[in-house]
């Protein structure tokens, strides 16, 4: 009997087996998964594959009932050693394998439809295919059943030879042991020289202190602790070595493995600190769902609630809410195509904004938010033809299905229920985003979901020190994304094509190289400009007197179509449908049936008033803004009323007497001199009374000017009398 490995709390998935009880040799292997049911077949020893029956239908309720019975366990069934070893290329076994696969592959694709697995259709389709390929019906059915019997493994088509299994490599008594050595040398030794740094007791103490210091502040990992140790304590203790390291003149003095080894052996952590030390849970298996032929072909998307509080600034802060983070990542290269934060509830309207960010200019988009990023550091991606998502309401809703399938021509591949591993890449990246945001020191961020008193207290403390701007949180988020895109990834180290081309195993370089050099990939139906128009959100604004007003901000025409539309607009404003990119406040569009769309640009004053804020953040601040305005209005009115109480009644107006021009000039000079004296008076001198009449001394040039003016006036009067 093959070895069975139980998997506690496993969700049913294709390839897994369900052992009904410990004494039974028969187990149920999942072969197909659909929306409402699953298909499975009974398996036991490899020899029984010859007489295997067709897959049977089980509803999720029936499967759950069997799985929860006493002694039932989900797990993996070990394959025979023969089926784990691919045949040598172009060998006889390899040719037989390829011929068998070409024979049954059309049937495998046909039976991925639930209706074709019914009893009458199943036998009929196999017989029909056997007739068209001139193959024996029983042989064809047996090959198909072997494929399903061993978990849809193509190597199951290899013929199992009779006899005892060959000894494994670990049992080979002739194996030669390598001579002992202190450890492998780094591959960078030829470029950067040998690493001659020797650890001391002080260095180990610094490592332990660094780790404990971070654990007292909150959750952290060995990776983060190692980076901070090198940047701070090591740099302070060994400044010359650190300077050589950051200038690429020597290797990393203390590797991550050394750091982890020593802190694990010397750091005696209390229970409270040990609870904050996080480690990555690695999945021993590899699911076929994470396969892609190249970049830009399949992307994974997800949305999650960000563990960060956003509040208003001021003496009485008001909580605005916690944003939702949307993430789009390329499956092949692990390159993050887009990241988006929104304060609105999860919906397709917000999801389309995430798609729009993926293939538009980073400089244009994030400049208004004061985020330091450009198209070279974060290259523009392209819309993938296939998007894998979970069963969230924003992904499986009617608007998403219709827009993606009909309008955007994007193929959606929703995961079956209870199968989060189907998009493990984006799930892992979401976890990394939350972890790194916590490590960034951004105010208002908390690491764990508030479920117990301790985590609830941490979340409450984070709320008290929350950030005051969505752009501030967005800035940190994009820094994390940029770091991820330029950091080596373990999955890319396995891709031989990158190694042959001399491409570094980082998501950014792998994505750009793959788009140029890997051919035969699926591509999206429309161009980036066409997608940009399709993904713009629809909203209502008003237009009147040539000005469009949207979200209380004025927009002026910016192209010929907009100028013509503005000239035709009436003085009285009326509602009009617009298309807008909600993360770029600078411009909006009005759809034109012919030619280019009318483009309107926000005025400079309104753009300055927006203060690097997205539309949804402005909407979230709307109630707070109204409250502040009402409070200011009330305070102002109270002060005016109080001023009216002590205000004296106006006395009767005294009629002023007429004065000559000279007298007016003297009076004006006197009042100006008194005001200047009062404004420039020092603390030691008493203020000049405005009622006192200072001595007026006119300069000579003023007397001459006045005499000339009177002479000209007299000449004018004489001229009029003569006429």
C-alpha positions as CSV (number, residue, x, y, z in Angstrom):
1,X,0.0,0.0,0.0
2,X,1.4,3.5,-0.9
3,X,2.4,5.8,1.9
4,X,-0.4,8.1,3.1
5,X,0.5,11.5,4.6
6,X,-2.3,13.1,6.6
7,X,-2.9,16.9,6.2
8,X,-4.8,18.4,9.1
9,X,-7.6,20.9,8.3
10,X,-7.0,20.6,4.6
11,X,-9.6,21.9,2.2
12,X,-10.7,19.5,-0.6
13,X,-8.7,20.1,-3.8
14,X,-7.8,18.2,-6.9
15,X,-5.2,15.5,-6.3
16,X,-5.9,15.1,-2.5
17,X,-7.2,11.9,-1.1
18,X,-9.7,11.2,1.6
19,X,-9.1,8.2,3.8
20,X,-12.4,7.2,5.3
21,X,-10.8,5.2,8.2
22,X,-7.3,4.0,9.2
23,X,-8.1,0.3,8.5
24,X,-9.3,0.8,4.9
25,X,-7.1,0.4,1.9
26,X,-9.5,2.3,-0.4
27,X,-9.4,6.1,-0.5
28,X,-11.3,8.8,-2.4
29,X,-9.1,11.0,-4.7
30,X,-10.5,14.3,-6.0
31,X,-10.3,14.5,-9.8
32,X,-12.5,17.4,-10.8
33,X,-13.8,20.5,-8.9
34,X,-16.8,22.6,-10.0
35,X,-19.0,25.3,-8.5
36,X,-21.6,23.0,-6.9
37,X,-19.9,19.7,-6.7
38,X,-16.7,17.6,-7.0
39,X,-15.9,14.4,-8.8
40,X,-13.7,11.7,-7.2
41,X,-12.7,8.1,-7.8
42,X,-11.7,5.3,-5.4
43,X,-8.0,4.4,-5.3
44,X,-5.8,2.0,-3.5
45,X,-2.6,0.2,-4.7
46,X,-1.0,1.1,-8.0
47,X,-1.9,-2.3,-9.4
48,X,-5.6,-1.4,-9.0
49,X,-5.3,1.4,-11.5
50,X,-5.9,-1.2,-14.2
51,X,-9.5,-1.8,-13.0
52,X,-10.3,1.8,-11.8
53,X,-13.9,3.0,-12.3
54,X,-14.9,6.4,-13.7
55,X,-15.0,9.5,-11.4
56,X,-18.3,9.8,-9.4
57,X,-20.1,13.0,-8.5
58,X,-20.2,14.2,-4.8
59,X,-21.9,17.3,-3.6
60,X,-20.0,19.5,-1.1
61,X,-22.5,18.4,1.6
62,X,-21.9,14.7,0.9
63,X,-18.2,15.2,0.8
64,X,-18.2,17.1,4.0
65,X,-20.3,14.4,5.7
66,X,-17.8,11.7,4.7
67,X,-14.8,13.9,5.7
68,X,-16.2,14.6,9.2
69,X,-16.9,11.0,9.9
70,X,-14.9,9.3,12.6
71,X,-11.4,8.3,11.4
72,X,-11.7,10.2,8.1
73,X,-8.6,12.3,7.2
74,X,-7.5,14.3,4.2
75,X,-4.0,13.8,2.9
76,X,-1.6,12.9,0.1
77,X,-1.0,9.5,-1.4
78,X,2.6,8.8,-2.4
79,X,3.2,8.0,-6.0
80,X,5.3,5.0,-7.1
81,X,8.9,5.9,-7.6
82,X,8.5,5.0,-11.3
83,X,6.0,7.8,-11.8
84,X,8.1,10.4,-10.0
85,X,11.0,10.1,-12.4
86,X,10.5,11.7,-15.9
87,X,11.8,9.5,-18.7
88,X,14.9,10.4,-20.5
89,X,14.3,12.8,-23.5
90,X,13.7,11.0,-26.8
91,X,13.9,7.6,-25.1
92,X,11.5,4.8,-25.8
93,X,9.5,5.5,-22.6
94,X,9.4,9.2,-23.4
95,X,8.1,8.6,-26.9
96,X,5.4,6.3,-25.5
97,X,4.5,8.9,-22.9
98,X,4.1,11.7,-25.4
99,X,2.0,9.4,-27.7
100,X,-0.3,8.4,-24.8
101,X,-0.7,12.0,-23.7
102,X,-1.6,13.2,-27.2
103,X,-4.2,10.5,-27.3
104,X,-6.0,11.4,-24.1
105,X,-5.4,15.1,-23.9
106,X,-8.5,16.0,-25.9
107,X,-10.6,13.9,-23.6
108,X,-9.1,15.5,-20.5
109,X,-10.1,18.9,-21.8
110,X,-13.6,17.6,-22.7
111,X,-14.2,16.2,-19.2
112,X,-13.3,19.5,-17.6
113,X,-17.0,20.3,-18.2
114,X,-19.3,18.9,-15.6
115,X,-22.0,17.8,-18.0
116,X,-19.6,15.6,-19.9
117,X,-18.9,13.5,-16.8
118,X,-22.4,12.1,-16.6
119,X,-22.6,8.3,-17.1
120,X,-24.2,8.4,-20.6
121,X,-22.0,11.2,-21.9
122,X,-18.8,9.8,-20.4
123,X,-18.8,6.4,-22.1
124,X,-20.2,7.9,-25.4
125,X,-17.4,10.5,-25.7
126,X,-14.6,8.0,-25.0
127,X,-16.1,5.6,-27.6
128,X,-16.4,8.4,-30.1
129,X,-12.8,9.5,-29.6
130,X,-11.6,5.9,-29.9
131,X,-13.4,5.6,-33.2
132,X,-12.0,8.9,-34.6
133,X,-8.4,7.9,-33.5
134,X,-8.7,4.3,-34.5
135,X,-7.9,3.2,-30.9
136,X,-9.2,0.4,-28.8
137,X,-12.0,1.6,-26.5
138,X,-10.8,-0.3,-23.4
139,X,-7.2,0.9,-23.9
140,X,-8.2,4.5,-24.2
141,X,-10.5,4.3,-21.2
142,X,-7.7,2.6,-19.1
143,X,-5.2,5.3,-20.0
144,X,-7.7,8.0,-19.0
145,X,-8.5,6.3,-15.7
146,X,-4.8,5.9,-14.9
147,X,-4.3,9.7,-15.5
148,X,-7.2,10.4,-13.0
149,X,-6.2,7.6,-10.6
150,X,-2.7,9.1,-9.9
151,X,-3.9,12.6,-9.4
152,X,-4.0,13.9,-13.0
153,X,-0.2,13.2,-13.3
154,X,1.0,12.9,-16.9
155,X,3.7,10.5,-15.8
156,X,1.0,8.1,-14.7
157,X,0.8,7.1,-18.4
158,X,4.3,5.5,-18.1
159,X,4.0,1.8,-17.9
160,X,4.7,0.4,-14.4
161,X,7.2,-2.5,-14.6
162,X,6.7,-5.5,-12.4
163,X,9.3,-6.4,-9.8
164,X,10.9,-4.9,-6.6
165,X,11.5,-1.1,-6.5
166,X,15.1,0.0,-7.1
167,X,17.0,1.2,-4.1
168,X,16.9,5.0,-3.4
169,X,19.9,7.2,-3.5
170,X,19.9,7.5,0.3
171,X,20.3,3.7,0.6
172,X,23.1,3.4,-1.8
173,X,26.1,2.0,0.1
174,X,28.5,3.0,-2.7
175,X,27.8,6.7,-2.2
176,X,31.0,8.7,-1.7
177,X,31.0,11.3,1.1
178,X,32.4,14.7,0.4
179,X,35.5,15.7,2.5
180,X,34.7,17.9,5.5
181,X,35.0,21.7,5.1
182,X,34.1,24.8,7.1
183,X,31.4,25.8,4.7
184,X,30.6,26.8,1.1
185,X,32.2,29.9,-0.3
186,X,30.0,32.7,-1.6
187,X,29.6,32.9,-5.4
188,X,30.5,36.6,-5.1
189,X,34.0,35.8,-3.8
190,X,35.5,36.2,-7.3
191,X,34.1,39.7,-7.6
192,X,34.2,41.0,-4.0
193,X,36.9,38.9,-2.5
194,X,36.8,36.4,0.3
195,X,34.7,37.2,3.4
196,X,37.4,37.4,6.2
197,X,35.2,38.9,8.9
198,X,35.2,36.9,12.1
199,X,32.4,37.2,14.7
200,X,33.1,38.2,18.2
201,X,31.1,37.9,21.4
202,X,30.2,41.6,21.2
203,X,28.8,41.1,17.7
204,X,26.6,38.2,18.9
205,X,25.4,40.4,21.8
206,X,24.5,43.2,19.4
207,X,22.4,40.7,17.3
208,X,20.5,39.6,20.4
209,X,19.9,43.1,21.5
210,X,18.7,44.2,18.1
211,X,16.2,41.3,17.9
212,X,14.8,41.9,21.4
213,X,14.5,45.6,20.8
214,X,12.4,45.0,17.8
215,X,10.3,42.3,19.5
216,X,9.4,44.7,22.3
217,X,8.0,47.2,19.8
218,X,5.9,44.6,18.0
219,X,5.9,41.7,15.6
220,X,9.0,41.2,13.4
221,X,11.0,38.6,11.5
222,X,14.6,37.4,11.4
223,X,14.9,39.0,8.0
224,X,13.9,42.5,9.2
225,X,16.0,42.1,12.3
226,X,19.1,41.2,10.3
227,X,18.7,44.2,8.0
228,X,18.3,46.6,10.9
229,X,21.3,45.0,12.8
230,X,23.6,45.6,9.8
231,X,22.4,49.1,9.2
232,X,22.6,50.2,12.9
233,X,24.6,48.3,15.4
234,X,27.1,46.7,13.0
235,X,27.6,50.0,11.2
236,X,28.4,51.7,14.5
237,X,30.8,49.0,15.8
238,X,32.5,48.4,12.4
239,X,32.2,51.6,10.4
240,X,35.0,50.9,8.0
241,X,33.8,47.4,7.1
242,X,30.2,48.7,6.7
243,X,31.4,51.5,4.4
244,X,33.2,49.0,2.2
245,X,30.1,46.9,2.1
246,X,27.6,49.6,1.1
247,X,30.2,50.7,-1.6
248,X,30.2,47.2,-3.1
249,X,33.8,46.7,-2.2
250,X,33.3,43.6,0.0
251,X,30.7,40.9,0.7
252,X,28.0,41.0,3.4
253,X,30.1,40.5,6.6
254,X,27.4,38.6,8.5
255,X,25.0,36.6,6.4
256,X,21.3,36.0,7.2
257,X,22.0,32.4,8.0
258,X,24.7,33.4,10.5
259,X,22.5,35.9,12.1
260,X,19.6,33.5,12.5
261,X,21.8,30.7,13.8
262,X,23.4,32.9,16.6
263,X,20.2,34.6,17.7
264,X,18.4,31.3,17.9
265,X,21.1,29.8,20.1
266,X,21.8,32.8,22.3
267,X,18.6,34.8,22.5
268,X,16.5,33.5,25.4
269,X,13.1,35.1,24.6
270,X,10.3,35.6,27.1
271,X,6.9,34.3,26.1
272,X,5.7,37.8,25.3
273,X,8.6,38.4,23.0
274,X,8.6,35.0,21.4
275,X,4.9,35.6,20.4
276,X,6.1,38.6,18.3
277,X,8.7,36.6,16.4
278,X,7.1,35.6,13.1
279,X,8.3,33.1,10.6
280,X,7.1,32.2,7.1
281,X,5.0,29.0,6.8
282,X,6.3,27.3,3.6
283,X,4.1,25.0,1.6
284,X,5.8,21.7,0.9
285,X,3.7,21.1,-2.2
286,X,3.5,22.9,-5.5
287,X,0.1,23.5,-7.0
288,X,-0.4,23.6,-10.8
289,X,-2.6,26.7,-10.5
290,X,0.4,28.9,-10.1
291,X,1.8,28.1,-13.5
292,X,2.1,30.7,-16.2
293,X,4.1,30.6,-19.5
294,X,5.4,34.1,-19.2
295,X,4.8,37.7,-17.9
296,X,1.7,39.5,-18.8
297,X,-0.3,36.3,-19.4
298,X,-1.9,35.6,-16.0
299,X,-2.3,38.0,-13.1
300,X,-3.7,37.5,-9.6
301,X,-5.8,40.1,-7.9
302,X,-7.1,40.5,-4.3
303,X,-8.5,43.1,-1.9
304,X,-8.1,43.2,1.8
305,X,-8.7,45.6,4.6
306,X,-5.6,47.5,5.6
307,X,-4.6,47.4,9.2
308,X,-4.1,51.2,9.5
309,X,-6.2,54.0,11.0
310,X,-6.8,57.3,9.2
311,X,-7.9,60.2,11.3
312,X,-8.2,64.0,10.9
313,X,-5.6,66.3,12.4
314,X,-6.4,68.9,15.0
315,X,-7.2,69.0,18.7
316,X,-10.3,66.9,18.3
317,X,-9.4,64.2,15.7
318,X,-12.2,62.2,14.0
319,X,-11.6,58.7,12.7
320,X,-12.3,58.5,9.0
321,X,-11.9,54.8,8.6
322,X,-9.5,52.0,7.5
323,X,-8.7,51.8,3.8
324,X,-9.1,48.8,1.5
325,X,-5.9,47.7,-0.3
326,X,-6.2,46.3,-3.9
327,X,-3.2,44.4,-5.3
328,X,-2.6,43.1,-8.9
329,X,0.5,41.0,-9.4
330,X,1.9,39.1,-12.4
331,X,2.0,35.4,-11.7
332,X,5.1,34.5,-13.7
333,X,7.5,37.2,-12.6
334,X,5.9,38.2,-9.2
335,X,6.0,41.8,-10.5
336,X,3.5,44.0,-8.7
337,X,1.5,45.7,-11.5
338,X,-0.7,47.8,-9.4
339,X,-1.5,48.7,-5.8
340,X,-4.5,50.9,-4.8
341,X,-5.9,52.2,-1.5
342,X,-9.5,53.4,-1.1
343,X,-11.7,54.4,1.7
344,X,-14.8,53.4,-0.1
345,X,-16.4,49.9,0.3
346,X,-15.0,47.1,-1.9
347,X,-16.7,47.2,-5.3
348,X,-16.0,46.8,-9.0
349,X,-15.8,50.6,-9.3
350,X,-12.8,50.6,-7.0
351,X,-11.4,47.4,-8.6
352,X,-11.3,49.0,-12.0
353,X,-9.2,51.8,-10.6
354,X,-6.6,49.2,-9.6
355,X,-6.6,47.9,-13.2
356,X,-6.2,51.4,-14.5
357,X,-3.2,52.1,-12.4
358,X,-1.4,49.0,-13.8
359,X,-0.7,50.4,-17.3
360,X,-0.8,54.2,-16.9
361,X,2.2,56.5,-16.2
362,X,3.3,56.4,-12.6
363,X,4.7,60.0,-12.7
364,X,1.4,61.5,-14.0
365,X,-0.7,59.5,-11.5
366,X,1.3,59.9,-8.2
367,X,2.7,63.4,-8.8
368,X,-0.4,65.0,-7.4
369,X,-0.1,62.9,-4.2
370,X,3.5,63.9,-3.7
371,X,4.7,60.3,-4.0
372,X,8.3,60.0,-5.2
373,X,8.1,57.4,-8.0
374,X,8.7,57.4,-11.8
375,X,8.2,55.1,-14.8
376,X,11.8,53.9,-14.6
377,X,11.7,52.8,-11.0
378,X,8.2,51.3,-11.4
379,X,7.7,50.4,-15.1
380,X,4.3,50.5,-16.6
381,X,2.7,47.1,-16.9
382,X,0.1,45.8,-19.3
383,X,-3.4,44.5,-18.8
384,X,-3.3,40.7,-18.6
385,X,-5.7,38.6,-20.7
386,X,-6.4,36.3,-17.7
387,X,-7.1,37.4,-14.1
388,X,-7.4,34.9,-11.3
389,X,-9.4,36.0,-8.3
390,X,-11.2,34.6,-5.3
391,X,-15.0,34.6,-4.6
392,X,-15.3,38.1,-3.1
393,X,-18.4,40.0,-3.9
394,X,-16.5,42.7,-5.8
395,X,-15.0,40.0,-8.1
396,X,-17.9,37.7,-8.8
397,X,-20.6,40.4,-9.0
398,X,-22.6,40.9,-12.1
399,X,-20.9,44.2,-13.0
400,X,-17.4,42.6,-12.8
401,X,-18.4,39.6,-15.0
402,X,-20.1,41.8,-17.6
403,X,-17.4,44.4,-17.7
404,X,-14.5,42.0,-17.8
405,X,-15.9,39.4,-20.1
406,X,-17.9,41.5,-22.5
407,X,-16.3,45.0,-22.5
408,X,-12.7,44.4,-21.6
409,X,-12.4,40.9,-23.1
410,X,-10.5,39.7,-20.0
411,X,-10.9,36.1,-19.0
412,X,-11.8,35.6,-15.4
413,X,-10.8,32.4,-13.6
414,X,-12.6,32.4,-10.2
415,X,-11.3,29.9,-7.7
416,X,-13.6,27.1,-6.3
417,X,-14.7,27.5,-2.7
418,X,-12.3,26.8,0.1
419,X,-9.3,27.1,-2.2
420,X,-7.2,30.1,-1.3
421,X,-4.0,28.5,-2.5
422,X,-5.1,29.0,-6.0
423,X,-3.8,32.5,-5.8
424,X,-1.1,31.9,-3.3
425,X,1.2,34.5,-4.9
426,X,-1.1,37.5,-4.2
427,X,-2.1,36.2,-0.8
428,X,1.6,36.0,0.2
429,X,2.3,39.5,-1.1
430,X,-0.7,40.9,0.8
431,X,0.7,39.4,4.0
432,X,4.1,40.9,3.2
433,X,2.6,44.3,2.6
434,X,0.9,44.3,6.0
435,X,4.0,43.1,7.7
436,X,6.3,45.6,6.0
437,X,3.9,48.5,6.7
438,X,4.1,47.5,10.4
439,X,7.9,47.5,10.2
440,X,8.0,50.8,8.4
441,X,7.1,52.7,11.6
442,X,4.1,54.4,10.0
443,X,1.8,55.8,12.7
444,X,-1.6,54.1,13.0
445,X,-0.5,50.7,11.7
446,X,-1.0,47.5,13.7
447,X,0.2,44.0,12.9
448,X,-2.4,41.5,14.1
449,X,-6.1,41.3,13.7
450,X,-7.7,42.5,17.0
451,X,-9.2,39.2,18.4
452,X,-7.9,39.1,22.0
453,X,-7.3,41.7,24.6
454,X,-3.7,42.2,23.7
455,X,-4.2,42.7,20.0
456,X,-7.2,44.9,20.7
457,X,-5.1,47.1,22.9
458,X,-2.4,47.4,20.2
459,X,-5.1,48.4,17.6
460,X,-6.5,51.0,19.9
461,X,-3.1,52.5,20.5
462,X,-2.5,52.6,16.8
463,X,-5.8,54.5,16.4
464,X,-4.6,57.1,18.8
465,X,-1.5,57.7,16.7
466,X,-3.1,57.3,13.3
467,X,-1.9,59.0,10.1
468,X,-3.8,62.1,8.8
469,X,-3.6,61.5,5.1
470,X,-4.2,58.6,2.7
471,X,-1.4,59.9,0.5
472,X,1.0,59.5,3.5
473,X,0.0,55.8,3.8
474,X,0.1,55.4,0.0
475,X,3.6,56.7,-0.1
476,X,4.8,54.0,2.3
477,X,2.9,51.4,0.4
478,X,4.6,52.3,-2.9
479,X,8.0,52.2,-1.3
480,X,7.3,48.7,-0.2
481,X,6.1,47.7,-3.7
482,X,9.3,49.2,-5.2
483,X,11.5,47.3,-2.8
484,X,9.7,44.0,-3.6
485,X,10.0,44.6,-7.4
486,X,13.7,45.1,-7.1
487,X,14.4,42.3,-4.5
488,X,15.5,38.8,-5.6
489,X,12.7,36.2,-5.5
490,X,13.3,32.5,-4.8
491,X,10.8,31.5,-7.5
492,X,12.7,33.4,-10.2
493,X,16.0,31.7,-9.3
494,X,14.5,28.5,-10.6
495,X,13.7,29.9,-14.1
496,X,16.6,28.7,-16.3
497,X,15.6,31.1,-19.1
498,X,16.5,34.1,-16.9
499,X,19.8,32.5,-16.0
500,X,20.7,31.8,-19.6
501,X,19.9,35.4,-20.5
502,X,21.9,36.8,-17.6
503,X,18.9,38.5,-16.0
504,X,18.9,39.1,-12.3
505,X,16.1,37.1,-10.5
506,X,14.2,40.2,-9.5
507,X,10.5,40.7,-10.5
508,X,11.1,44.0,-12.3
509,X,13.9,42.7,-14.6
510,X,12.2,39.4,-15.2
511,X,8.9,41.1,-16.1
512,X,10.5,43.5,-18.6
513,X,12.8,40.8,-20.1
514,X,9.9,38.4,-20.5
515,X,7.7,40.8,-22.3
516,X,10.4,41.4,-25.0
517,X,11.8,37.9,-25.4
518,X,9.2,35.3,-24.6
519,X,6.9,34.6,-27.5
520,X,3.6,32.7,-27.9
521,X,2.0,34.3,-24.8
522,X,-1.6,35.3,-24.6
523,X,-2.1,39.0,-24.9
524,X,-5.0,41.4,-24.2
525,X,-7.5,42.2,-26.9
526,X,-7.3,46.0,-26.7
527,X,-4.6,48.6,-26.5
528,X,-3.6,50.4,-23.4
529,X,-5.3,53.6,-24.5
530,X,-8.6,51.7,-25.2
531,X,-8.4,50.1,-21.8
532,X,-7.8,53.4,-20.2
533,X,-11.0,54.8,-21.6
534,X,-13.0,51.7,-20.6
535,X,-11.7,51.6,-17.1
536,X,-12.4,55.3,-16.2
537,X,-15.2,55.6,-13.6
538,X,-18.5,57.2,-14.5
539,X,-19.9,60.0,-12.4
540,X,-22.1,63.1,-12.6
541,X,-20.9,66.7,-12.7
542,X,-22.4,70.0,-13.7
543,X,-21.6,72.4,-16.6
544,X,-22.5,76.0,-16.9
545,X,-21.0,79.2,-18.3
546,X,-18.2,77.1,-19.8
547,X,-17.0,75.7,-16.5
548,X,-17.5,72.1,-15.3
549,X,-17.8,71.6,-11.6
550,X,-17.0,68.2,-10.0
551,X,-16.7,67.6,-6.3
552,X,-16.9,71.3,-5.6
553,X,-13.9,72.0,-7.9
554,X,-14.0,74.0,-11.1
555,X,-12.5,72.5,-14.4
556,X,-11.7,74.5,-17.5
557,X,-11.6,73.2,-21.1
558,X,-8.2,71.8,-22.2
559,X,-8.8,70.8,-25.9
560,X,-10.8,71.9,-28.9
561,X,-13.7,69.5,-28.2
562,X,-13.9,70.8,-24.7
563,X,-13.8,74.5,-25.8
564,X,-16.7,73.9,-28.3
565,X,-18.7,72.1,-25.6
566,X,-18.0,75.0,-23.1
567,X,-19.2,77.6,-25.6
568,X,-22.4,75.8,-26.2
569,X,-23.1,75.4,-22.4
570,X,-25.9,77.6,-21.0
571,X,-25.4,80.1,-18.2
572,X,-27.5,78.0,-15.9
573,X,-25.6,74.8,-14.8
574,X,-27.1,71.4,-15.6
575,X,-26.0,67.9,-14.9
576,X,-23.7,66.0,-17.3
577,X,-22.1,62.5,-17.3
578,X,-18.3,62.5,-17.0
579,X,-15.5,59.9,-17.0
580,X,-12.9,60.3,-14.3
581,X,-9.8,58.7,-12.9
582,X,-10.5,58.9,-9.2
583,X,-6.8,58.9,-8.2
584,X,-6.0,61.8,-10.5
585,X,-7.9,65.0,-9.6
586,X,-6.3,67.0,-12.4
587,X,-8.5,66.1,-15.3
588,X,-11.9,64.8,-16.2
589,X,-13.5,63.7,-19.5
590,X,-16.8,64.1,-21.2
591,X,-17.6,61.4,-23.8
592,X,-17.9,62.6,-27.4
593,X,-19.7,60.5,-30.0
594,X,-17.3,61.7,-32.6
595,X,-13.6,62.4,-32.4
596,X,-11.6,62.8,-29.2
597,X,-13.2,63.2,-25.8
598,X,-13.6,66.6,-24.2
599,X,-10.9,67.1,-21.6
600,X,-11.3,69.5,-18.7
601,X,-8.5,70.4,-16.3
602,X,-8.8,71.6,-12.7
603,X,-7.8,75.2,-12.0
604,X,-4.6,75.9,-10.2
605,X,-6.3,77.3,-7.2
606,X,-8.6,74.3,-6.8
607,X,-5.7,71.9,-7.3
608,X,-3.9,73.7,-4.5
609,X,-6.9,73.5,-2.3
610,X,-7.2,69.7,-2.9
611,X,-3.8,69.3,-1.0
612,X,-2.7,66.0,-2.5
613,X,-5.9,64.2,-1.7
614,X,-7.8,61.5,-3.7
615,X,-11.5,61.9,-4.4
616,X,-12.6,59.2,-2.0
617,X,-10.5,60.7,0.8
618,X,-12.2,64.0,0.1
619,X,-15.6,62.3,0.3
620,X,-14.6,60.7,3.6
621,X,-13.5,64.1,4.9
622,X,-16.8,65.7,3.8
623,X,-18.7,65.3,7.1
624,X,-15.7,66.5,9.1
625,X,-15.3,69.5,6.8
626,X,-19.0,70.3,7.2
627,X,-18.7,70.0,11.0
628,X,-15.6,72.3,11.1
629,X,-17.4,74.9,9.0
630,X,-20.5,74.8,11.2
631,X,-18.4,75.1,14.3
632,X,-16.5,78.1,12.8
633,X,-19.8,79.7,11.8
634,X,-21.3,79.3,15.2
635,X,-18.2,80.7,17.0
636,X,-18.1,83.6,14.7
637,X,-21.7,84.4,15.2
638,X,-21.3,84.2,19.0
639,X,-18.5,86.7,18.9
640,X,-20.5,89.1,16.7
641,X,-23.5,88.9,19.1
642,X,-21.2,89.5,22.1
643,X,-19.7,92.5,20.3
644,X,-23.1,94.0,19.7
645,X,-23.9,93.9,23.4
646,X,-21.1,96.4,24.3
647,X,-21.3,98.4,21.1
648,X,-22.2,102.1,21.7
649,X,-25.1,103.7,19.9
650,X,-23.9,105.9,17.0
651,X,-24.0,109.6,17.9
652,X,-25.5,112.1,15.6
653,X,-23.4,112.9,12.6
654,X,-21.5,116.2,12.7
655,X,-21.5,118.0,9.4
656,X,-17.9,118.6,8.3
657,X,-17.0,122.1,7.1
658,X,-15.4,122.7,3.7
659,X,-11.7,123.3,3.7
660,X,-9.3,124.7,1.2
661,X,-6.9,122.4,-0.7
662,X,-4.1,123.6,1.5
663,X,-6.0,122.7,4.7
664,X,-6.9,119.3,3.3
665,X,-3.3,118.6,2.5
666,X,-2.2,119.6,6.0
667,X,-4.9,117.5,7.7
668,X,-3.9,114.4,5.6
669,X,-0.2,114.9,6.4
670,X,-1.1,115.2,10.1
671,X,-3.1,112.0,10.3
672,X,-0.5,110.0,8.3
673,X,2.3,111.3,10.6
674,X,0.3,110.4,13.7
675,X,-0.3,106.8,12.4
676,X,3.4,106.3,11.5
677,X,4.4,107.5,14.9
678,X,2.0,105.1,16.7
679,X,3.2,102.2,14.6
680,X,6.9,102.8,15.1
681,X,6.8,103.9,18.7
682,X,9.0,101.9,21.1
683,X,7.9,100.4,24.4
684,X,9.7,103.1,26.4
685,X,7.9,105.9,24.6
686,X,4.3,106.6,25.1
687,X,2.0,106.2,22.1
688,X,1.2,109.3,20.1
689,X,-2.3,110.4,20.7
690,X,-4.2,110.8,17.5
691,X,-6.0,113.9,18.8
692,X,-2.8,115.9,19.4
693,X,-1.9,118.2,16.6
694,X,1.8,117.9,15.7
695,X,3.7,120.7,14.2
696,X,3.5,120.4,10.4
697,X,6.6,121.4,8.5
698,X,6.3,121.2,4.8
699,X,9.3,120.5,2.7
700,X,10.3,123.1,0.1
701,X,9.5,120.9,-2.9
702,X,5.9,120.5,-1.7
703,X,5.4,124.3,-1.5
704,X,6.8,124.7,-5.0
705,X,4.6,122.0,-6.4
706,X,1.5,123.5,-4.8
707,X,2.2,126.9,-6.1
708,X,2.7,125.6,-9.6
709,X,-0.6,123.7,-9.4
710,X,-2.5,126.9,-8.3
711,X,-0.9,128.8,-11.2
712,X,-2.0,126.3,-13.7
713,X,-5.5,126.3,-12.3
714,X,-5.7,130.1,-12.6
715,X,-4.5,130.0,-16.2
716,X,-7.2,127.5,-17.0
717,X,-10.0,129.7,-15.5
718,X,-8.8,132.8,-17.4
719,X,-8.8,130.8,-20.7
720,X,-12.4,129.7,-20.1
721,X,-13.5,133.3,-19.3
722,X,-12.0,134.6,-22.6
723,X,-13.8,131.9,-24.6
